[in-house]
Amino acid sequence: GLVAGGLLFGPGLGAALSIGGDLLGALLCYGLARGAGRAWAAEQLARRPRLGRVVKLLAERQGVAALAVLRVSPIGHFTAVSYAAGLAGVRPAPYLLGTAIGILPGAAIYPLLGHALLRPGSPLFLALVAFLAVAVVVTVLLARRAVRESPE
């Protein structure tokens, strides 16, 4: 969706639409897990046992930084992190701020990459692909470390 947004709407509008859609979707899943859909969200997460550590991490470290790292990293599924935060009792303000910070890099870079797809040999395209490769490795390592260091 992010790359297509940049390709279809350009990097600026593509990023704005992406940020709005991502925040709305994240808030809906978070609200569902904190409210009437709590049992259903817990059941969904139980089907993915490794996500139990994400819930524990968020329960222990309910801050903005933990959410931002999980959001920016491809290690945690976006919707599952929203459910996990709701189930872990993360307060709304840190949840929203951490989510916003975590989605900003992707919301800026992926629409720009989509826009650059029209010129795949351009220096911008090549620089973005290289940057994304490094960013994925770094964020996966950070997220794995955070999850590993959380209590069992």
C-alpha positions as CSV (number, residue, x, y, z in Angstrom):
1,G,0.0,0.0,0.0
2,L,2.8,2.5,0.9
3,V,4.7,2.0,-2.4
4,A,1.5,2.1,-4.4
5,G,0.4,5.3,-2.7
6,G,3.7,6.9,-3.8
7,L,3.3,5.6,-7.3
8,L,-0.3,6.7,-7.6
9,F,-0.4,10.0,-5.6
10,G,3.2,11.1,-5.4
11,P,5.4,11.0,-2.3
12,G,3.7,13.8,-0.3
13,L,0.1,12.8,-0.6
14,G,0.9,9.1,-0.6
15,A,2.7,9.5,2.7
16,A,-0.1,11.6,4.2
17,L,-2.8,9.1,3.2
18,S,-0.7,6.2,4.5
19,I,-0.1,7.9,7.9
20,G,-3.8,8.6,8.3
21,G,-4.8,5.1,7.2
22,D,-2.2,3.4,9.4
23,L,-3.1,5.4,12.5
24,L,-6.8,4.8,12.0
25,G,-6.3,1.1,11.6
26,A,-3.9,0.9,14.5
27,L,-6.4,2.7,16.8
28,L,-9.3,0.5,15.7
29,C,-7.3,-2.7,16.5
30,Y,-6.0,-1.3,19.8
31,G,-9.5,-0.2,20.9
32,L,-10.9,-3.6,20.0
33,A,-8.2,-5.4,22.1
34,R,-8.9,-3.1,25.0
35,G,-12.6,-3.3,24.8
36,A,-15.4,-5.6,23.8
37,G,-13.1,-7.7,21.5
38,R,-10.5,-8.4,24.2
39,A,-11.2,-12.2,24.3
40,W,-11.2,-12.4,20.5
41,A,-7.9,-10.5,20.2
42,A,-6.3,-12.7,22.9
43,E,-7.5,-15.8,20.9
44,Q,-5.9,-14.4,17.7
45,L,-2.6,-13.8,19.4
46,A,-2.7,-17.2,21.0
47,R,-2.6,-18.7,17.6
48,R,0.9,-17.1,17.2
49,P,2.8,-18.1,20.3
50,R,5.8,-16.0,19.6
51,L,3.6,-12.9,19.9
52,G,3.1,-13.7,23.6
53,R,6.6,-12.3,24.1
54,V,5.6,-9.1,22.4
55,V,2.6,-8.8,24.7
56,K,4.9,-9.3,27.7
57,L,7.4,-6.8,26.4
58,L,4.6,-4.2,25.9
59,A,3.2,-5.0,29.4
60,E,6.6,-4.4,30.9
61,R,7.8,-1.5,28.8
62,Q,4.7,0.4,28.0
63,G,6.6,3.3,26.7
64,V,6.8,5.1,23.4
65,A,10.2,3.6,22.5
66,A,9.1,0.0,22.7
67,L,6.1,0.7,20.4
68,A,8.2,2.7,18.0
69,V,10.8,-0.1,17.6
70,L,8.0,-2.7,17.1
71,R,6.3,-0.5,14.5
72,V,9.3,0.3,12.5
73,S,10.6,-3.3,12.5
74,P,9.2,-5.9,10.2
75,I,9.5,-8.5,13.0
76,G,6.1,-7.7,14.4
77,H,3.0,-7.8,12.3
78,F,1.3,-4.3,12.4
79,T,-2.1,-5.5,13.4
80,A,-0.8,-8.0,16.0
81,V,1.3,-5.3,17.7
82,S,-1.9,-3.2,18.0
83,Y,-3.8,-6.1,19.6
84,A,-0.8,-6.9,21.8
85,A,-0.6,-3.3,23.0
86,G,-4.3,-3.3,23.8
87,L,-4.1,-6.6,25.7
88,A,-1.0,-5.5,27.6
89,G,-2.8,-2.4,28.9
90,V,-0.5,0.2,27.2
91,R,-2.0,3.6,27.8
92,P,-3.5,5.4,24.8
93,A,-1.1,8.4,24.7
94,P,2.1,6.4,24.6
95,Y,0.5,3.9,22.2
96,L,-0.5,6.6,19.7
97,L,2.8,8.5,20.0
98,G,4.9,5.3,19.7
99,T,2.8,4.2,16.7
100,A,3.1,7.6,15.0
101,I,6.9,7.7,15.5
102,G,7.3,4.1,14.3
103,I,5.3,4.5,11.1
104,L,6.9,7.8,10.0
105,P,10.0,6.3,8.5
106,G,8.1,3.9,6.4
107,A,5.4,6.4,5.5
108,A,8.1,8.7,4.2
109,I,10.4,6.2,2.5
110,Y,8.0,3.8,0.8
111,P,5.9,6.4,-1.1
112,L,9.2,8.0,-2.2
113,L,10.3,4.5,-3.4
114,G,7.0,4.1,-5.2
115,H,7.5,7.4,-6.9
116,A,11.1,6.5,-7.8
117,L,9.9,3.2,-9.3
118,L,9.1,5.2,-12.4
119,R,12.9,5.6,-12.8
120,P,14.3,2.3,-11.5
121,G,17.9,3.1,-12.4
122,S,17.9,6.5,-10.9
123,P,20.3,7.4,-8.0
124,L,17.2,8.1,-5.8
125,F,15.8,4.6,-6.4
126,L,19.1,2.9,-5.8
127,A,19.8,4.9,-2.6
128,L,16.4,4.1,-1.2
129,V,16.7,0.4,-1.9
130,A,20.2,0.4,-0.2
131,F,18.8,2.4,2.7
132,L,15.8,0.1,3.1
133,A,18.1,-3.0,3.1
134,V,20.2,-1.6,5.9
135,A,17.2,-0.3,7.8
136,V,15.4,-3.7,7.8
137,V,18.5,-5.5,9.1
138,V,19.0,-2.9,11.9
139,T,15.4,-2.8,13.0
140,V,15.1,-6.6,13.0
141,L,18.1,-6.9,15.2
142,L,16.8,-4.2,17.6
143,A,13.4,-5.7,17.8
144,R,14.7,-9.3,18.4
145,R,17.0,-8.0,21.1
146,A,14.1,-6.2,22.8
147,V,11.9,-9.2,22.7
148,R,14.7,-11.5,23.8
149,E,15.5,-9.3,26.8
150,S,11.9,-9.2,27.9
151,P,11.0,-11.6,30.8
152,E,9.7,-15.0,29.9
